Amino acid sequence: MAEAQARWPFLTHFDATTIKNERQLITMVKERCSRSQEEAEADVHEWMDGKAF
């Protein structure tokens, strides 16, 4: 999740250790960045392209 923290600096170490799936990451990005569901999904999907949890 260090790569996720590099992309989204607001993610704390605790966040990084508790996020277990794509849906949780999307929710975190949506809430912390004040984005719509669609924007958060697009951002996470772009980042996840080629990555696996």
N, CA, C and O atoms as a GROMACS GRO file, in nm:
protein
  212
    1MET      N    1   0.080  -0.119   0.000
    1MET     CA    2   0.000   0.000   0.000
    1MET      C    3   0.085   0.127   0.000
    1MET      O    4   0.031   0.238  -0.005
    2ALA      N    5   0.216   0.112   0.005
    2ALA     CA    6   0.302   0.230  -0.001
    2ALA      C    7   0.280   0.305  -0.132
    2ALA      O    8   0.288   0.428  -0.136
    3GLU      N    9   0.253   0.232  -0.240
    3GLU     CA   10   0.225   0.297  -0.368
    3GLU      C   11   0.096   0.376  -0.361
    3GLU      O   12   0.085   0.484  -0.420
    4ALA      N   13  -0.002   0.324  -0.289
    4ALA     CA   14  -0.129   0.397  -0.272
    4ALA      C   15  -0.105   0.523  -0.190
    4ALA      O   16  -0.163   0.628  -0.221
    5GLN      N   17  -0.022   0.515  -0.088
    5GLN     CA   18   0.008   0.633  -0.007
    5GLN      C   19   0.083   0.738  -0.090
    5GLN      O   20   0.067   0.858  -0.066
    6ALA      N   21   0.162   0.695  -0.185
    6ALA     CA   22   0.231   0.790  -0.272
    6ALA      C   23   0.130   0.862  -0.363
    6ALA      O   24   0.144   0.981  -0.390
    7ARG      N   25   0.030   0.788  -0.409
    7ARG     CA   26  -0.073   0.848  -0.496
    7ARG      C   27  -0.169   0.936  -0.416
    7ARG      O   28  -0.207   1.044  -0.462
    8TRP      N   29  -0.207   0.889  -0.297
    8TRP     CA   30  -0.301   0.962  -0.212
    8TRP      C   31  -0.235   0.986  -0.077
    8TRP      O   32  -0.251   0.906   0.015
    9PRO      N   33  -0.162   1.096  -0.062
    9PRO     CA   34  -0.085   1.124   0.059
    9PRO      C   35  -0.168   1.132   0.187
    9PRO      O   36  -0.112   1.122   0.296
   10PHE      N   37  -0.299   1.150   0.176
   10PHE     CA   38  -0.383   1.156   0.295
   10PHE      C   39  -0.399   1.021   0.363
   10PHE      O   40  -0.444   1.014   0.477
   11LEU      N   41  -0.362   0.912   0.294
   11LEU     CA   42  -0.374   0.779   0.355
   11LEU      C   43  -0.270   0.764   0.466
   11LEU      O   44  -0.150   0.780   0.444
   12THR      N   45  -0.318   0.735   0.584
   12THR     CA   46  -0.229   0.714   0.698
   12THR      C   47  -0.177   0.571   0.695
   12THR      O   48  -0.226   0.488   0.619
   13HIS      N   49  -0.080   0.542   0.778
   13HIS     CA   50  -0.030   0.405   0.791
   13HIS      C   51  -0.145   0.314   0.835
   13HIS      O   52  -0.160   0.203   0.784
   14PHE      N   53  -0.226   0.362   0.929
   14PHE     CA   54  -0.341   0.284   0.975
   14PHE      C   55  -0.436   0.255   0.859
   14PHE      O   56  -0.481   0.142   0.842
   15ASP      N   57  -0.467   0.358   0.779
   15ASP     CA   58  -0.554   0.339   0.661
   15ASP      C   59  -0.496   0.230   0.572
   15ASP      O   60  -0.567   0.138   0.529
   16ALA      N   61  -0.368   0.240   0.544
   16ALA     CA   62  -0.303   0.147   0.453
   16ALA      C   63  -0.307   0.003   0.505
   16ALA      O   64  -0.312  -0.092   0.426
   17THR      N   65  -0.304  -0.014   0.636
   17THR     CA   66  -0.307  -0.150   0.690
   17THR      C   67  -0.448  -0.204   0.705
   17THR      O   68  -0.466  -0.325   0.722
   18THR      N   69  -0.549  -0.118   0.699
   18THR     CA   70  -0.687  -0.166   0.716
   18THR      C   71  -0.763  -0.177   0.584
   18THR      O   72  -0.864  -0.247   0.579
   19ILE      N   73  -0.718  -0.112   0.480
   19ILE     CA   74  -0.785  -0.123   0.350
   19ILE      C   75  -0.748  -0.259   0.291
   19ILE      O   76  -0.631  -0.288   0.266
   20LYS      N   77  -0.849  -0.340   0.268
   20LYS     CA   78  -0.826  -0.477   0.221
   20LYS      C   79  -0.875  -0.504   0.079
   20LYS      O   80  -0.843  -0.607   0.021
   21ASN      N   81  -0.952  -0.410   0.023
   21ASN     CA   82  -1.002  -0.435  -0.112
   21ASN      C   83  -1.029  -0.304  -0.186
   21ASN      O   84  -1.022  -0.194  -0.129
   22GLU      N   85  -1.059  -0.318  -0.311
   22GLU     CA   86  -1.081  -0.203  -0.399
   22GLU      C   87  -1.195  -0.115  -0.350
   22GLU      O   88  -1.183   0.008  -0.350
   23ARG      N   89  -1.304  -0.174  -0.307
   23ARG     CA   90  -1.420  -0.099  -0.262
   23ARG      C   91  -1.385  -0.009  -0.144
   23ARG      O   92  -1.428   0.106  -0.138
   24GLN      N   93  -1.307  -0.061  -0.049
   24GLN     CA   94  -1.266   0.018   0.066
   24GLN      C   95  -1.178   0.136   0.023
   24GLN      O   96  -1.192   0.246   0.076
   25LEU      N   97  -1.090   0.113  -0.071
   25LEU     CA   98  -1.003   0.220  -0.120
   25LEU      C   99  -1.086   0.326  -0.191
   25LEU      O  100  -1.062   0.446  -0.172
   26ILE      N  101  -1.180   0.285  -0.273
   26ILE     CA  102  -1.267   0.380  -0.343
   26ILE      C  103  -1.344   0.466  -0.242
   26ILE      O  104  -1.353   0.587  -0.258
   27THR      N  105  -1.397   0.403  -0.140
   27THR     CA  106  -1.471   0.477  -0.038
   27THR      C  107  -1.382   0.579   0.031
   27THR      O  108  -1.424   0.692   0.054
   28MET      N  109  -1.261   0.540   0.064
   28MET     CA  110  -1.167   0.631   0.130
   28MET      C  111  -1.134   0.750   0.040
   28MET      O  112  -1.136   0.864   0.085
   29VAL      N  113  -1.105   0.723  -0.087
   29VAL     CA  114  -1.073   0.830  -0.182
   29VAL      C  115  -1.194   0.922  -0.198
   29VAL      O  116  -1.179   1.044  -0.201
   30LYS      N  117  -1.311   0.864  -0.210
   30LYS     CA  118  -1.434   0.943  -0.226
   30LYS      C  119  -1.453   1.037  -0.107
   30LYS      O  120  -1.479   1.156  -0.126
   31GLU      N  121  -1.441   0.984   0.013
   31GLU     CA  122  -1.468   1.064   0.133
   31GLU      C  123  -1.358   1.167   0.159
   31GLU      O  124  -1.388   1.282   0.192
   32ARG      N  125  -1.234   1.128   0.145
   32ARG     CA  126  -1.125   1.218   0.181
   32ARG      C  127  -1.099   1.324   0.074
   32ARG      O  128  -1.044   1.430   0.105
   33CYS      N  129  -1.136   1.297  -0.050
   33CYS     CA  130  -1.112   1.394  -0.158
   33CYS      C  131  -1.238   1.466  -0.201
   33CYS      O  132  -1.236   1.548  -0.293
   34SER      N  133  -1.349   1.436  -0.134
   34SER     CA  134  -1.478   1.497  -0.168
   34SER      C  135  -1.510   1.479  -0.316
   34SER      O  136  -1.546   1.574  -0.386
   35ARG      N  137  -1.496   1.357  -0.361
   35ARG     CA  138  -1.524   1.324  -0.501
   35ARG      C  139  -1.653   1.247  -0.512
   35ARG      O  140  -1.703   1.191  -0.414
   36SER      N  141  -1.708   1.245  -0.632
   36SER     CA  142  -1.826   1.163  -0.657
   36SER      C  143  -1.782   1.017  -0.661
   36SER      O  144  -1.664   0.986  -0.674
   37GLN      N  145  -1.879   0.930  -0.650
   37GLN     CA  146  -1.851   0.786  -0.657
   37GLN      C  147  -1.779   0.752  -0.788
   37GLN      O  148  -1.682   0.677  -0.789
   38GLU      N  149  -1.829   0.808  -0.897
   38GLU     CA  150  -1.772   0.779  -1.029
   38GLU      C  151  -1.628   0.829  -1.041
   38GLU      O  152  -1.543   0.759  -1.096
   39GLU      N  153  -1.601   0.948  -0.989
   39GLU     CA  154  -1.465   1.003  -0.994
   39GLU      C  155  -1.369   0.918  -0.911
   39GLU      O  156  -1.257   0.890  -0.954
   40ALA      N  157  -1.412   0.878  -0.793
   40ALA     CA  158  -1.327   0.796  -0.705
   40ALA      C  159  -1.300   0.660  -0.770
   40ALA      O  160  -1.187   0.611  -0.767
   41GLU      N  161  -1.404   0.600  -0.827
   41GLU     CA  162  -1.386   0.471  -0.894
   41GLU      C  163  -1.288   0.483  -1.010
   41GLU      O  164  -1.200   0.399  -1.025
   42ALA      N  165  -1.302   0.588  -1.091
   42ALA     CA  166  -1.213   0.607  -1.205
   42ALA      C  167  -1.069   0.626  -1.159
   42ALA      O  168  -0.977   0.569  -1.218
   43ASP      N  169  -1.049   0.705  -1.054
   43ASP     CA  170  -0.915   0.730  -1.001
   43ASP      C  171  -0.852   0.600  -0.951
   43ASP      O  172  -0.737   0.570  -0.983
   44VAL      N  173  -0.926   0.525  -0.872
   44VAL     CA  174  -0.873   0.399  -0.817
   44VAL      C  175  -0.850   0.297  -0.928
   44VAL      O  176  -0.748   0.228  -0.928
   45HIS      N  177  -0.943   0.287  -1.022
   45HIS     CA  178  -0.926   0.190  -1.130
   45HIS      C  179  -0.803   0.223  -1.215
   45HIS      O  180  -0.730   0.134  -1.257
   46GLU      N  181  -0.782   0.352  -1.239
   46GLU     CA  182  -0.663   0.394  -1.315
   46GLU      C  183  -0.536   0.351  -1.242
   46GLU      O  184  -0.443   0.298  -1.302
   47TRP      N  185  -0.534   0.374  -1.110
   47TRP     CA  186  -0.417   0.338  -1.030
   47TRP      C  187  -0.399   0.187  -1.023
   47TRP      O  188  -0.286   0.137  -1.029
   48MET      N  189  -0.509   0.115  -1.009
   48MET     CA  190  -0.502  -0.030  -0.992
   48MET      C  191  -0.468  -0.106  -1.121
   48MET      O  192  -0.435  -0.225  -1.116
   49ASP      N  193  -0.478  -0.039  -1.233
   49ASP     CA  194  -0.449  -0.107  -1.360
   49ASP      C  195  -0.312  -0.175  -1.350
   49ASP      O  196  -0.208  -0.108  -1.347
   50GLY      N  197  -0.314  -0.304  -1.345
   50GLY     CA  198  -0.189  -0.380  -1.336
   50GLY      C  199  -0.144  -0.410  -1.193
   50GLY      O  200  -0.040  -0.473  -1.173
   51LYS      N  201  -0.220  -0.366  -1.094
   51LYS     CA  202  -0.185  -0.393  -0.955
   51LYS      C  203  -0.286  -0.491  -0.895
   51LYS      O  204  -0.397  -0.506  -0.946
   52ALA      N  205  -0.248  -0.557  -0.789
   52ALA     CA  206  -0.338  -0.648  -0.718
   52ALA      C  207  -0.323  -0.626  -0.569
   52ALA      O  208  -0.214  -0.593  -0.521
   53PHE      N  209  -0.430  -0.643  -0.496
   53PHE     CA  210  -0.425  -0.634  -0.351
   53PHE      C  211  -0.368  -0.761  -0.296
   53PHE      O  212  -0.354  -0.776  -0.175
   0.00000   0.00000   0.00000
